[in-house]
Amino acid sequence: MAGAEEIELSHSLSSSESGTNLQTADRIELRFKELTYKVSVGLGFNTGEKDVLKNLCGRFPPNQLIAIMGPSGAGKSSLLDVLSGYRTNGVSGQILANGHDRNINAFRRISCYIQQDDRLQPLLTVKEAMDSAADFKLGHRVSKEERHKIIENVIRLLGLEESLYTRSSQLSGGQKKRLSIALELINNPRVMFLDEPTTGLDSQSCTQCIKLLKMISKQGRTIICTIHQPSASLFQMFDQVYLLANGNCLYQGATGEMVNYLSAINLPCPKYHNPADYVIELASGEYGQDKINDMVRHSENGKSTQWQDKSYIMFPSTEHLNNNGIAKKSDKKVKTGCPTYFQPTLQDTSYSNQLGVLISRGVLKIKRDSTLTHLRIIVNILVALMLGLLFYDSGKHASGVRINYYLLFSILIHHVMTSMMLNVLTFPLEMSILIKEHFNRWYSLKAYYISVNLLDIPVAGFSCLLFTAIVYPLTGQPLEWDRFAMFNFTSLLVVFIAQSVGYMVGAVFNVVNGTFVGPVLVVPMMMFSGFGVTIKDIPTYLKWGSELSYLRYGLEGYTSAIYGLNRPELECDQLYCHYKSPKKFLELVSQPPDHFWSSSVTLIGILFLIKLIAYFFLSWRIKVMR
Ligand SMILES: Nc1ncnc2c1ncn2[C@@H]1O[C@H](COP(=O)(O)OP(=O)(O)OP(=O)(O)O)[C@@H](O)[C@H]1O
């Protein structure tokens, strides 16, 4: 993006209805006092607390691009997490928006947080991602034409016109970053937090990215980002610097004043040295801890405003108070920085709108997902064919009853493992996107959870039906529609339960741990399924295990569908067939002849219970991760 073009774009935006330029009253000055953030560290008996941020003070005015700088581990990301409201546990001190205590929910409505890793939907194109973000954030409050105009403006502003039909996964690092910013710009946030927006970008993309942020800040926004070690030219583009070391503030003030500050405290920046490099060296302790202590003392840990640029619009804390020190009613909007219309939820659009957009976006993803959809269908076809050939006609003759029972158990394990492991492996990636989008208020967790469960039905249903349609006739099961339907219904219930277990594991564990925990959770289910040790042979003190095993009810559902419902005697192709009468076999596996419906009802109960548990794990995980 050329400079002239940028100016032209920002001009075109000023008259647009997207409202990307902020009114003075909408601008936010963020201040914090005595801000401390403690985390628990250590394991077992050796636990303790660590002060990540130590009594920090600071002032981030609107219309400015602010860099939080410091060496690795200084507390930059933590400060961003705390100021954005992403982290609230272990935080003490005061955070003020326009001089008033920051109401976390009101503040979240006017801010956004863009994390270091671009958590984008890999299968959606830039246009689709923008459309769905606009649908989530603007919904029906804004007409279709207006929405289109807003998207167009933001896309133009961020120079993404040429990548409109490129999938997010195929964008370059710089384009991904720009798309992340574009998605959040749609609802015109007044404060933007960005964690290391230049990491992984080449120098040209870095410059483009920072130029863009600068331009957005000049529309009245407060833009705060962490940055590692900027080049001298990049450094100059920031309006303000907040320098951290070991959780303390070493400097807060205008970028142009930093060299003067260093000279004033007898730490002059050597000639021809990039001031950004020099302060990082100082903050890393390369010149001694005493220099760090001096800087903390002189900056008063961020309290001193001596080096700040005084030209920006200030929001004195008393500006909106009447003589009694009470906020004036008419100033409600400025006071909280929150829209004046009543908003019962954190999200900008209704629950039904969120669900609708999640489902239409999900359908797009399903169509393109090579693992969750295409691979899943292929695996079901291949396994069904393999089992069909291996157990060919095993269900037809009385001599093959035992072998057929092994087949039923194999089918059960196939459904459990494939469905569960797919979610264990793919959900952690989805989790990181969910956390970002949920934190930035695109949708509620409930809407998300209902949508994923609804979206699971068609693919699971189709692959299950395909599997049954192949394996059932090949293995010589009774060709009766009701038995076929019952068999498939049991498979579906087992698949849904296994998927929910997968969500549960995927929500709590990362891919590596989940890959271990998932199968481990299946083992007790297998032990108590009645396969091998029949239910009547399980010791009384372990009976509870069989009551909980969804594999037991799945196996019972299968055997009832195949051998129950008064199935007539089986053909015997040998001199003697012990299980000629299906009832005899059902007795062996200690199962009443017509157990199908009671097994199905129990499976449905287990399904709802596991779905509920998975939801609680998911919401717990989201809270814990923050
Ligand atoms: N939840 C946590 N538990 C334990 N220690 C933590 C936690 N969060 C932060 N820390 C510690 O606090 C310090 C600051 O971490 P933070 O991620 O904020 O640093 P940073 O300046 O962003 O570093 P980098 O530039 O390497 O990302 C580090 O020593 C980190 O290990």
The ligand as a Gaussian input file, in Angstrom:
#p B3LYP/6-31G(d) Opt

LIG

0 1
 N        0.201000     -18.313000      33.755000
 C        1.488000     -18.221000      34.040000
 N        2.058000     -19.098000      34.864000
 C        3.362000     -19.012000      35.190000
 N        4.194000     -18.050000      34.743000
 C        3.673000     -17.144000      33.917000
 C        2.297000     -17.169000      33.513000
 N        2.069000     -16.120000      32.698000
 C        3.242000     -15.471000      32.583000
 N        4.202000     -16.080000      33.303000
 C        5.597000     -15.672000      33.430000
 O        5.618000     -14.274000      33.472000
 C        6.703000     -13.762000      32.732000
 C        6.214000     -12.790000      31.684000
 O        5.529000     -13.511000      30.685000
 P        5.017000     -12.796000      29.354000
 O        4.503000     -13.854000      28.447000
 O        4.081000     -11.711000      29.715000
 O        6.365000     -12.185000      28.797000
 P        6.657000     -11.450000      27.430000
 O        7.347000     -10.196000      27.772000
 O        5.430000     -11.336000      26.621000
 O        7.657000     -12.467000      26.772000
 P        7.868000     -12.845000      25.220000
 O        8.322000     -11.616000      24.539000
 O        8.904000     -13.900000      25.272000
 O        6.537000     -13.348000      24.723000
 C        7.427000     -14.962000      32.154000
 O        8.515000     -15.258000      32.986000
 C        6.407000     -16.058000      32.203000
 O        7.027000     -17.297000      32.381000

